[in-house]
Amino acid sequence: MRIAPRIGKCWLPPATVGVARARSGRKRSATNSLPASAGLLVGAIVTIGSPAIEVQDVPPIRQLGAVTAAVADTVGANLTVRVLRGGAVLVNDMSRHRLTLYDSSLRAGRLILDSSGSAVRLYGSGYHNGLLAIAGDSTLFLDNAARAALVIAPSGAIARVTSFPWGPEANPTLDAAAGIANGSLAYTGLPPRIEVPVLGSDQPQSAESDSAPLIRLNLATRRADTLTTMKVGQGPVKYSRIMDTAGYVWSSNTQNPIIALDAWALLSDGTVAVVRTSDYHVDWFKSDGTRIATPPMAHDWHRLTDSEKVALLDSVRRYRVTHPGMQTGRLLSGDGPPKTRSWVPDFIAAEELPDYLPPFTRQFRPAAGAFADADDNIWVQERPVASIDGGPVFAVISRAGVLVDRVQIPGGTSIAGFGPGVVFLQGRMGASGSLARARIR
């Protein structure tokens, strides 16, 4: 284990510092370092900058601007929004199965889809129904259960029903789609399944790998290209099987509580931006097939001490003891019914934990892990090193791949979407929620 040197006013990714000093001889320099496993790429690769680059300073945290409007209706706790020209807002309430069109004041709302029959058309039974921007200020509403797409006009009218815009290799939750831009649809494919050895058994366990393809589909030609692979999960864990005295076999696994995941967003010109967690740089996949890798960004990398690793595992174990999952055991031979029991997974040893916390975390929203605002800046939620008052902090990354801002949103809220100069915040109050619009500055 080694400590990342601090160069200038910020920490650099541990893997890049030594190379930077060797090549440049300057103290305030760093080298752009690409991951060894960049995955399958399409087109030429272009790297921005010289071998040594000037290190950025970490911007201070600032508060979000003032709230300017709020929805008076009762909404669910799982929302996405799409802002139309003129300020009207489509609100996709996936908890309550409603799609509502609000005016620019957010006071007057008209129901477009719902699950009770009050609207012209039913919302559909899928929980992860998507909302994508398409040409002419229209919107594509993706009905996961029906495998159909509704084209919704700017007025809120349902213009037509069309087929699903992608094939079966797409992630079936549909929520992994960031949107449509410049005639292309970007989405994540399914992680390939691999066979993992199982302790106590000669039969391997089928499990998802830790990476998934990121795909861009040309909607005119229907050609799908794999841009890259992304870290989307912890990958294979350690599996074991034991048999109790009654002949029931129980499977268990060993988990890693620190998972470093990549994030991505689709920009307005069709560029796909992938934020890499390994060294905190951005890969930009342009519409013409070229890839641009901008240098690692400024970040206060936090090295976990041995005592912090032990304390982290103890904390996770205490939480899981009070919030156990359910485990199913099956009779090895005979026709006995399956049995269930409360189950707390095991965790890897402290020395197996990574030495550094990932720079950002991926929440449930958005599934892609990152937002693109109306100015094509990328927002990722920072992983807190220490407890801070207030809500989560978002790192704002410019098109140049530079960390230009750090914005803290109010406690108890999360981001539902963006409009020109504004951000929409959803709050959660039990099973219900709220929706408000705030200025970014």
SETOR-419316 format. One line per field, with one value per residue (C-alpha): residue number from 1; residue in three letters; chain; x, y, z. Coordinates in nm, 4 decimals. Example, Ala and Ser with C-alpha at 12.3 -4.5 7.8 and 13.67 -1.06 7.14 Angstrom:
residues 2
seq c(1/2)
type c(ALA/SER)
mol c(A/A)
xx c(1.2300/1.3670)
yy c(-0.4500/-0.1060)
zz c(0.7800/0.7140)
//
This chain:
residues 441
seq c(1/2/3/4/5/6/7/8/9/10/11/12/13/14/15/16/17/18/19/20/21/22/23/24/25/26/27/28/29/30/31/32/33/34/35/36/37/38/39/40/41/42/43/44/45/46/47/48/49/50/51/52/53/54/55/56/57/58/59/60/61/62/63/64/65/66/67/68/69/70/71/72/73/74/75/76/77/78/79/80/81/82/83/84/85/86/87/88/89/90/91/92/93/94/95/96/97/98/99/100/101/102/103/104/105/106/107/108/109/110/111/112/113/114/115/116/117/118/119/120/121/122/123/124/125/126/127/128/129/130/131/132/133/134/135/136/137/138/139/140/141/142/143/144/145/146/147/148/149/150/151/152/153/154/155/156/157/158/159/160/161/162/163/164/165/166/167/168/169/170/171/172/173/174/175/176/177/178/179/180/181/182/183/184/185/186/187/188/189/190/191/192/193/194/195/196/197/198/199/200/201/202/203/204/205/206/207/208/209/210/211/212/213/214/215/216/217/218/219/220/221/222/223/224/225/226/227/228/229/230/231/232/233/234/235/236/237/238/239/240/241/242/243/244/245/246/247/248/249/250/251/252/253/254/255/256/257/258/259/260/261/262/263/264/265/266/267/268/269/270/271/272/273/274/275/276/277/278/279/280/281/282/283/284/285/286/287/288/289/290/291/292/293/294/295/296/297/298/299/300/301/302/303/304/305/306/307/308/309/310/311/312/313/314/315/316/317/318/319/320/321/322/323/324/325/326/327/328/329/330/331/332/333/334/335/336/337/338/339/340/341/342/343/344/345/346/347/348/349/350/351/352/353/354/355/356/357/358/359/360/361/362/363/364/365/366/367/368/369/370/371/372/373/374/375/376/377/378/379/380/381/382/383/384/385/386/387/388/389/390/391/392/393/394/395/396/397/398/399/400/401/402/403/404/405/406/407/408/409/410/411/412/413/414/415/416/417/418/419/420/421/422/423/424/425/426/427/428/429/430/431/432/433/434/435/436/437/438/439/440/441)
type c(MET/ARG/ILE/ALA/PRO/ARG/ILE/GLY/LYS/CYS/TRP/LEU/PRO/PRO/ALA/THR/VAL/GLY/VAL/ALA/ARG/ALA/ARG/SER/GLY/ARG/LYS/ARG/SER/ALA/THR/ASN/SER/LEU/PRO/ALA/SER/ALA/GLY/LEU/LEU/VAL/GLY/ALA/ILE/VAL/THR/ILE/GLY/SER/PRO/ALA/ILE/GLU/VAL/GLN/ASP/VAL/PRO/PRO/ILE/ARG/GLN/LEU/GLY/ALA/VAL/THR/ALA/ALA/VAL/ALA/ASP/THR/VAL/GLY/ALA/ASN/LEU/THR/VAL/ARG/VAL/LEU/ARG/GLY/GLY/ALA/VAL/LEU/VAL/ASN/ASP/MET/SER/ARG/HIS/ARG/LEU/THR/LEU/TYR/ASP/SER/SER/LEU/ARG/ALA/GLY/ARG/LEU/ILE/LEU/ASP/SER/SER/GLY/SER/ALA/VAL/ARG/LEU/TYR/GLY/SER/GLY/TYR/HIS/ASN/GLY/LEU/LEU/ALA/ILE/ALA/GLY/ASP/SER/THR/LEU/PHE/LEU/ASP/ASN/ALA/ALA/ARG/ALA/ALA/LEU/VAL/ILE/ALA/PRO/SER/GLY/ALA/ILE/ALA/ARG/VAL/THR/SER/PHE/PRO/TRP/GLY/PRO/GLU/ALA/ASN/PRO/THR/LEU/ASP/ALA/ALA/ALA/GLY/ILE/ALA/ASN/GLY/SER/LEU/ALA/TYR/THR/GLY/LEU/PRO/PRO/ARG/ILE/GLU/VAL/PRO/VAL/LEU/GLY/SER/ASP/GLN/PRO/GLN/SER/ALA/GLU/SER/ASP/SER/ALA/PRO/LEU/ILE/ARG/LEU/ASN/LEU/ALA/THR/ARG/ARG/ALA/ASP/THR/LEU/THR/THR/MET/LYS/VAL/GLY/GLN/GLY/PRO/VAL/LYS/TYR/SER/ARG/ILE/MET/ASP/THR/ALA/GLY/TYR/VAL/TRP/SER/SER/ASN/THR/GLN/ASN/PRO/ILE/ILE/ALA/LEU/ASP/ALA/TRP/ALA/LEU/LEU/SER/ASP/GLY/THR/VAL/ALA/VAL/VAL/ARG/THR/SER/ASP/TYR/HIS/VAL/ASP/TRP/PHE/LYS/SER/ASP/GLY/THR/ARG/ILE/ALA/THR/PRO/PRO/MET/ALA/HIS/ASP/TRP/HIS/ARG/LEU/THR/ASP/SER/GLU/LYS/VAL/ALA/LEU/LEU/ASP/SER/VAL/ARG/ARG/TYR/ARG/VAL/THR/HIS/PRO/GLY/MET/GLN/THR/GLY/ARG/LEU/LEU/SER/GLY/ASP/GLY/PRO/PRO/LYS/THR/ARG/SER/TRP/VAL/PRO/ASP/PHE/ILE/ALA/ALA/GLU/GLU/LEU/PRO/ASP/TYR/LEU/PRO/PRO/PHE/THR/ARG/GLN/PHE/ARG/PRO/ALA/ALA/GLY/ALA/PHE/ALA/ASP/ALA/ASP/ASP/ASN/ILE/TRP/VAL/GLN/GLU/ARG/PRO/VAL/ALA/SER/ILE/ASP/GLY/GLY/PRO/VAL/PHE/ALA/VAL/ILE/SER/ARG/ALA/GLY/VAL/LEU/VAL/ASP/ARG/VAL/GLN/ILE/PRO/GLY/GLY/THR/SER/ILE/ALA/GLY/PHE/GLY/PRO/GLY/VAL/VAL/PHE/LEU/GLN/GLY/ARG/MET/GLY/ALA/SER/GLY/SER/LEU/ALA/ARG/ALA/ARG/ILE/ARG)
mol c(A/A/A/A/A/A/A/A/A/A/A/A/A/A/A/A/A/A/A/A/A/A/A/A/A/A/A/A/A/A/A/A/A/A/A/A/A/A/A/A/A/A/A/A/A/A/A/A/A/A/A/A/A/A/A/A/A/A/A/A/A/A/A/A/A/A/A/A/A/A/A/A/A/A/A/A/A/A/A/A/A/A/A/A/A/A/A/A/A/A/A/A/A/A/A/A/A/A/A/A/A/A/A/A/A/A/A/A/A/A/A/A/A/A/A/A/A/A/A/A/A/A/A/A/A/A/A/A/A/A/A/A/A/A/A/A/A/A/A/A/A/A/A/A/A/A/A/A/A/A/A/A/A/A/A/A/A/A/A/A/A/A/A/A/A/A/A/A/A/A/A/A/A/A/A/A/A/A/A/A/A/A/A/A/A/A/A/A/A/A/A/A/A/A/A/A/A/A/A/A/A/A/A/A/A/A/A/A/A/A/A/A/A/A/A/A/A/A/A/A/A/A/A/A/A/A/A/A/A/A/A/A/A/A/A/A/A/A/A/A/A/A/A/A/A/A/A/A/A/A/A/A/A/A/A/A/A/A/A/A/A/A/A/A/A/A/A/A/A/A/A/A/A/A/A/A/A/A/A/A/A/A/A/A/A/A/A/A/A/A/A/A/A/A/A/A/A/A/A/A/A/A/A/A/A/A/A/A/A/A/A/A/A/A/A/A/A/A/A/A/A/A/A/A/A/A/A/A/A/A/A/A/A/A/A/A/A/A/A/A/A/A/A/A/A/A/A/A/A/A/A/A/A/A/A/A/A/A/A/A/A/A/A/A/A/A/A/A/A/A/A/A/A/A/A/A/A/A/A/A/A/A/A/A/A/A/A/A/A/A/A/A/A/A/A/A/A/A/A/A/A/A/A/A/A/A/A/A/A/A/A/A/A/A/A/A/A/A/A/A/A/A/A/A/A/A/A/A/A/A/A/A/A/A/A/A/A/A/A/A/A)
xx c(0.0000/0.1352/0.0194/-0.0697/0.1703/0.0207/0.1379/0.0510/-0.2931/-0.4569/-0.4010/-0.3295/-0.4339/-0.1636/-0.0937/-0.0131/0.2154/0.5395/0.5138/0.4388/0.7476/0.9719/0.8653/0.8371/1.0529/0.7961/0.6264/0.2907/0.2356/0.0552/0.0274/-0.2886/-0.3171/-0.5601/-0.6993/-0.5322/-0.8719/-1.0375/-1.2662/-1.3709/-1.3424/-1.4913/-1.2872/-0.9624/-0.8252/-0.7192/-0.5474/-0.5657/-0.2680/0.1039/0.2589/0.2644/-0.0287/-0.0815/-0.2628/-0.6000/-0.7036/-1.0069/-1.2914/-1.4562/-1.8026/-2.0845/-2.4570/-2.7194/-2.9165/-3.2612/-3.5749/-3.8030/-4.1042/-4.2475/-4.5172/-4.8171/-4.9454/-4.8559/-4.5946/-4.4029/-4.0464/-3.8985/-3.9136/-3.7470/-3.8197/-3.7888/-3.7976/-3.9562/-3.9086/-4.1089/-4.0498/-4.3183/-4.2080/-4.2917/-4.2732/-4.2403/-4.3576/-4.2421/-4.3612/-4.7219/-4.7228/-4.8099/-4.6850/-4.7891/-4.7289/-4.6842/-4.6688/-4.3601/-4.4881/-4.5243/-4.8683/-5.0978/-5.0547/-5.2327/-5.2317/-5.1001/-5.0658/-5.1648/-5.2460/-5.6003/-5.7683/-5.8095/-5.5867/-5.6348/-5.3941/-5.2671/-4.9159/-4.8164/-4.7072/-4.3309/-4.1530/-3.8495/-4.0272/-3.7922/-3.8353/-3.6113/-3.5805/-3.6250/-3.6402/-3.8881/-3.9275/-4.1168/-4.0567/-4.0243/-4.1914/-4.0617/-4.3127/-4.0971/-4.3750/-4.5362/-4.1992/-4.3437/-4.2591/-4.5087/-4.4207/-4.5551/-4.5956/-4.4934/-4.8634/-4.8828/-5.0836/-4.9796/-4.8750/-4.8198/-4.7046/-4.3878/-4.1723/-3.8929/-3.5863/-3.3361/-3.2825/-3.2861/-2.9187/-3.0147/-3.0480/-3.4111/-3.4734/-3.4544/-3.3495/-2.9906/-3.0695/-2.9490/-3.1302/-3.1277/-2.9118/-2.7900/-2.9711/-2.8167/-2.9354/-2.6833/-2.7484/-2.5753/-2.5923/-2.6173/-2.3045/-2.1868/-2.2340/-1.9364/-1.8864/-1.7415/-1.5984/-1.7943/-1.6299/-1.7771/-1.9181/-1.7935/-2.0679/-1.9751/-2.2017/-2.3257/-2.2718/-2.2575/-1.9152/-1.8164/-1.8332/-2.0971/-2.0789/-2.1779/-2.3576/-2.4503/-2.7245/-2.7644/-3.1409/-3.1324/-2.9091/-2.9919/-2.6201/-2.5099/-2.1470/-1.9865/-1.8047/-1.6333/-1.6886/-1.7731/-1.7321/-2.0926/-2.0708/-1.8459/-1.8164/-1.7706/-1.7746/-1.6655/-1.9400/-1.9773/-2.2363/-2.3031/-2.5529/-2.7259/-2.8175/-3.1616/-3.0133/-3.0861/-2.8189/-2.7554/-2.5561/-2.3703/-2.1301/-1.8579/-1.9044/-1.6906/-1.8590/-1.6494/-1.7367/-1.5764/-1.8135/-1.7836/-2.0536/-2.1686/-2.3923/-2.5144/-2.4542/-2.6678/-2.4473/-2.4467/-2.1114/-2.1018/-1.8942/-1.7644/-1.6234/-1.3675/-1.3456/-0.9922/-0.8109/-1.1014/-1.0669/-1.3270/-1.3363/-1.5347/-1.6826/-1.7795/-2.0409/-1.7755/-1.6282/-1.3237/-1.2392/-1.0813/-0.9322/-0.8891/-0.6402/-0.7235/-0.9109/-0.8330/-0.9503/-0.8598/-0.7852/-0.8448/-0.6236/-0.7874/-0.5719/-0.5784/-0.7904/-1.0365/-1.0777/-1.1574/-1.4017/-1.5748/-1.6285/-1.7565/-2.0054/-2.1325/-2.1685/-2.3662/-2.6014/-2.6568/-2.7277/-3.0152/-3.1233/-3.0768/-3.1804/-3.3620/-3.1819/-3.3424/-3.2258/-3.3256/-3.3384/-3.0462/-3.2557/-3.6268/-3.9349/-3.9223/-4.0334/-3.7694/-3.6871/-3.5966/-3.3986/-3.2580/-2.9154/-2.6230/-2.3544/-1.9896/-1.7430/-1.3880/-1.1004/-0.9799/-0.6517/-0.8452/-1.0203/-0.8877/-0.6397/-0.8307/-1.1980/-1.3485/-1.3886/-1.7608/-2.0563/-2.3464/-2.6948/-3.0187/-3.0840/-2.9678/-2.8934/-2.6163/-2.4442/-2.4070/-2.6253/-2.5659/-2.7107/-2.8464/-2.4955/-2.3505/-2.1638/-2.1449/-2.2617/-2.1448/-2.2102/-1.8933/-1.8230/-1.7973/-1.4737/-1.6079/-1.9523/-2.0704/-2.3819/-2.6424/-2.7070/-2.4835/-2.2133/-2.1952/-1.8793/-1.9448/-1.7186/-1.6896/-1.6625/-1.2872/-1.2749/-1.2020/-1.3619/-1.5091/-1.7561/-1.8715/-2.2351/-2.4145/-2.7880/-3.0255/-3.0398/-3.3103/-3.3165/-3.1766/-3.1546/-3.4437/-3.3214/-3.2067/-3.3332/-3.1559/-2.9865/-3.1974/-3.2024/-3.5067/-3.4882/-3.6991/-3.7495/-3.8668/-4.1163/-4.1916/-4.3663/-4.4414/-4.2171/-4.1894/-4.0538/-3.8990/-3.7040/-3.3925/-3.1376/-2.7988/-2.6394)
yy c(0.0000/0.3413/0.6931/0.9111/1.2064/1.5495/1.7719/2.1389/2.1895/1.8619/1.4907/1.2948/0.9395/0.7137/0.5405/0.8627/1.0572/0.8677/0.8675/1.2385/1.3249/1.0957/1.2453/1.6104/1.6737/1.9311/1.9152/2.0492/1.8072/1.4876/1.2441/1.1318/0.7629/0.5394/0.2230/-0.0946/-0.2520/0.0159/-0.2361/-0.2502/0.0939/0.2290/0.4571/0.6387/0.7274/1.0849/1.1986/1.5614/1.7437/1.6906/1.4114/1.6441/1.8671/2.1359/2.0083/2.1637/2.2959/2.1412/2.3988/2.4841/2.3500/2.5997/2.5855/2.5463/2.8558/2.9514/2.7426/2.9241/2.6919/2.3692/2.1207/2.1384/1.7922/1.4830/1.2947/0.9745/0.9407/0.8273/1.0973/1.2001/1.5216/1.6563/2.0322/2.1466/2.4732/2.7465/2.5982/2.3280/2.0182/1.6507/1.4661/1.0887/0.9537/0.5934/0.5219/0.6208/0.5298/0.8762/1.1032/1.4663/1.7801/2.0949/2.4535/2.6638/2.7696/2.4024/2.4917/2.3576/1.9935/1.7814/1.4028/1.2347/0.8742/0.6979/0.3505/0.4194/0.4983/0.8722/0.9660/0.8967/0.6028/0.3689/0.4262/0.0596/-0.1819/-0.1389/0.0320/0.1545/0.3271/0.5682/0.9247/1.0251/1.3476/1.3206/1.5691/1.8540/1.8838/1.5550/1.2860/0.9102/0.7325/0.3777/0.1269/-0.1494/-0.4034/-0.3582/-0.3272/-0.0286/0.3404/0.6269/0.9434/1.2360/1.5725/1.8979/1.9611/1.6375/1.4545/1.0995/1.1319/0.7630/0.4301/0.2774/-0.0256/-0.0450/0.1434/-0.1286/-0.4994/-0.7675/-0.7091/-0.3881/-0.3703/-0.4772/-0.2141/0.0544/0.2966/0.2630/0.4748/0.8316/0.9622/1.0209/1.2890/1.3585/1.0560/0.8086/0.6245/0.5301/0.2548/-0.0090/-0.3740/-0.6624/-0.7733/-1.1097/-1.4036/-1.6111/-1.9303/-1.8826/-2.1675/-2.2518/-2.3605/-2.6903/-2.7854/-2.9120/-2.7137/-2.3540/-2.0578/-1.8456/-1.4762/-1.1416/-0.9994/-0.6575/-0.4874/-0.4179/-0.2848/0.0743/0.0773/0.3538/0.2734/0.4748/0.5051/0.5559/0.2637/0.0483/-0.0171/-0.0706/-0.0085/-0.1012/0.2118/0.0689/-0.1433/0.0058/-0.1047/-0.1586/-0.3989/-0.5740/-0.8750/-1.2313/-1.2768/-1.5766/-1.8373/-2.1317/-2.4013/-2.5814/-2.8519/-2.8459/-3.1513/-3.1702/-3.2099/-2.8563/-2.6854/-2.3136/-2.0926/-1.7885/-1.5328/-1.2965/-0.9316/-0.6206/-0.3136/-0.0697/-0.0909/0.1479/0.2019/0.4062/0.6571/0.7977/1.0609/1.1482/1.5070/1.7136/1.6583/1.2805/1.2624/0.9954/1.0886/0.8135/0.9142/0.6567/0.5818/0.4377/0.7689/1.0174/1.1087/1.1316/0.9394/1.1255/0.9190/1.1572/1.0962/1.0561/0.7552/0.9231/0.8949/1.1741/1.1017/1.4113/1.4095/1.3011/1.5652/1.7229/1.5245/1.4825/1.1105/0.9571/0.6669/0.4227/0.3347/-0.0188/0.0960/0.2727/-0.0445/-0.2457/0.0203/0.0302/-0.3457/-0.3407/-0.0680/-0.2570/-0.5771/-0.3997/-0.2549/-0.5889/-0.7606/-0.5171/-0.5299/-0.8938/-1.0357/-1.3621/-1.6762/-1.9824/-2.3362/-2.6365/-3.0020/-3.1842/-3.4946/-3.5572/-3.3428/-3.1221/-2.7599/-2.4838/-2.3167/-1.9534/-1.7863/-1.4452/-1.4096/-1.1738/-1.2014/-1.2304/-0.9629/-0.9714/-0.9241/-0.5733/-0.6247/-0.7047/-0.3668/-0.1046/0.1477/0.4474/0.5389/0.5907/0.9597/0.9383/0.7166/0.5946/0.6279/0.4709/0.7856/0.8176/0.4598/0.5809/0.7260/1.0808/1.3701/1.6078/1.9537/2.1907/2.3265/1.9750/1.9822/1.6435/1.6032/1.3107/1.2670/1.2795/1.0081/1.1773/1.1173/1.2565/1.3486/1.6940/1.8932/1.9218/1.7142/1.5395/1.7243/1.6997/1.7474/1.9470/1.8577/2.0769/1.9620/2.0160/1.7400/1.9873/1.9907/2.3430/2.3418/2.1499/2.2026/2.0883/2.0295/2.0465/1.7540/1.4980/1.5720/1.4207/1.5394/1.4550/1.6466/1.9769/2.2701/2.5822/2.7292/2.5233/2.1867/1.9886/1.8384/1.5541/1.5059/1.1975/1.1852/0.8204/0.6734/1.0178/1.2846/1.6439/1.8220/2.1694/2.3794/2.5673/2.7895/2.6290/2.9592)
zz c(0.0000/-0.0887/-0.0299/-0.3274/-0.3335/-0.3192/-0.6017/-0.5787/-0.4274/-0.5222/-0.5085/-0.8230/-0.9027/-0.7529/-1.0857/-1.2719/-1.0405/-1.0818/-1.4593/-1.4616/-1.2591/-1.4594/-1.7917/-1.7044/-1.3996/-1.2881/-0.9521/-1.0721/-1.3549/-1.4282/-1.7137/-1.8809/-1.8064/-1.9921/-1.8338/-1.9534/-2.0246/-2.2358/-2.4044/-2.7698/-2.9282/-3.2494/-3.4760/-3.4132/-3.0701/-3.0064/-2.6865/-2.5832/-2.4368/-2.4071/-2.1990/-1.8988/-1.8030/-1.5451/-1.2390/-1.1602/-0.8232/-0.6565/-0.6632/-0.3300/-0.2537/-0.3099/-0.2471/-0.5177/-0.6202/-0.4933/-0.5472/-0.7933/-0.8259/-0.6877/-0.7860/-0.5533/-0.6465/-0.4502/-0.6480/-0.6012/-0.4828/-0.8152/-1.0828/-1.4078/-1.5941/-1.9485/-2.0057/-2.3321/-2.5194/-2.3512/-2.0070/-1.9976/-1.8065/-1.8563/-1.5247/-1.5341/-1.1970/-1.1999/-0.8454/-0.9093/-1.2800/-1.4079/-1.6837/-1.6344/-1.8413/-1.6271/-1.7452/-1.6798/-1.3364/-1.2302/-1.0918/-1.3629/-1.4606/-1.7199/-1.6920/-2.0064/-1.8883/-1.5689/-1.4401/-1.3152/-1.6470/-1.5737/-1.8674/-2.2370/-2.2234/-1.9548/-1.8225/-1.8392/-1.5707/-1.6104/-1.3212/-1.5163/-1.8020/-1.9760/-2.1059/-2.3968/-2.5964/-2.9737/-3.2614/-3.2772/-2.8979/-2.8985/-2.6390/-2.6617/-2.3702/-2.3372/-2.2021/-2.0595/-2.0064/-2.3498/-2.5277/-2.7132/-2.7458/-2.7413/-2.9327/-2.7284/-2.9026/-2.7286/-2.6585/-2.4601/-2.7252/-2.8121/-3.1754/-3.2475/-3.1081/-3.2468/-3.1881/-2.9390/-3.0685/-2.9816/-2.9837/-2.7158/-2.6229/-2.4409/-2.0661/-2.0089/-1.7389/-2.0124/-1.7454/-1.8618/-2.1700/-2.1389/-2.4432/-2.8150/-2.9791/-3.3306/-3.4693/-3.2262/-2.9182/-2.6499/-2.3967/-2.1911/-2.2860/-2.0463/-1.8594/-1.9937/-1.7633/-1.6529/-1.4547/-1.1046/-0.8922/-0.5775/-0.2526/-0.1400/-0.4791/-0.8132/-0.9890/-1.0863/-1.0200/-1.3100/-1.2351/-1.4120/-1.4874/-1.3551/-1.6976/-1.9612/-2.3165/-2.3904/-2.7246/-2.9681/-3.2183/-3.5398/-3.5693/-3.9476/-4.0413/-3.7327/-3.6945/-3.3354/-3.2375/-2.9085/-2.7946/-2.4887/-2.1814/-1.8442/-1.4853/-1.3726/-1.0783/-0.8338/-1.0605/-0.9435/-0.5695/-0.3667/-0.3547/-0.1197/-0.0507/0.2752/0.3730/0.7102/0.9176/0.7561/0.4094/0.2886/0.0795/0.1339/-0.0991/0.0310/-0.1083/0.0061/-0.0932/-0.1341/0.0235/-0.1854/-0.5541/-0.8022/-1.0967/-1.4154/-1.5144/-1.8476/-2.0038/-2.3539/-2.4686/-2.7029/-3.0115/-2.9684/-2.7884/-2.5188/-2.2135/-1.9840/-1.6460/-1.5361/-1.1675/-1.1825/-1.2334/-1.2633/-1.6297/-1.9068/-2.2339/-2.5007/-2.7858/-3.0640/-3.3321/-3.6025/-3.4189/-3.2639/-2.8994/-2.6968/-2.3552/-2.1410/-1.8501/-1.4950/-1.2985/-0.9652/-0.6663/-0.3007/-0.3121/0.0290/0.1295/0.3669/0.6649/0.8023/1.0983/0.8654/0.6622/0.9745/1.0971/0.7570/0.7521/1.1122/1.0208/0.7161/0.9162/1.1901/0.9303/0.7600/1.0902/1.1490/0.7807/0.6782/0.3454/0.2836/0.1800/0.0223/0.0948/-0.1138/-0.0191/-0.1788/-0.2504/-0.2185/-0.2704/0.0363/-0.0070/-0.0120/0.3186/0.3847/0.6612/0.7451/0.5944/0.6440/0.3737/0.4559/0.3458/0.2165/0.4594/0.5427/0.3589/0.0396/0.0357/-0.2080/-0.0714/-0.2077/-0.2070/-0.5546/-0.6434/-0.7112/-0.6369/-0.8466/-0.7073/-0.8299/-1.0339/-1.3004/-1.3943/-1.6241/-1.3154/-1.4496/-1.5632/-1.8525/-1.7896/-2.0542/-2.1193/-2.1653/-1.8347/-1.6650/-1.3044/-1.0914/-0.7197/-0.5150/-0.2636/0.0772/0.2629/0.5901/0.7186/0.6052/0.6851/0.4117/0.1056/-0.1470/-0.3404/-0.7191/-0.9238/-1.2425/-1.5373/-1.8475/-2.2103/-2.1750/-1.9136/-1.6336/-1.2892/-1.2923/-1.0025/-0.6954/-0.6006/-0.2869/-0.3141/-0.0139/0.2249/0.1561/-0.2172/-0.5355/-0.8949/-1.1286/-1.4351/-1.5811/-1.7838/-1.9117/-1.6049/-1.3642/-1.1912/-1.0770/-0.7286/-0.5985/-0.2277/-0.0461/0.2395/0.3106/0.0073/-0.1357/-0.2779/-0.3930/-0.6996/-0.7110/-0.9601/-0.8481/-1.0169/-1.0707/-0.9617)
//
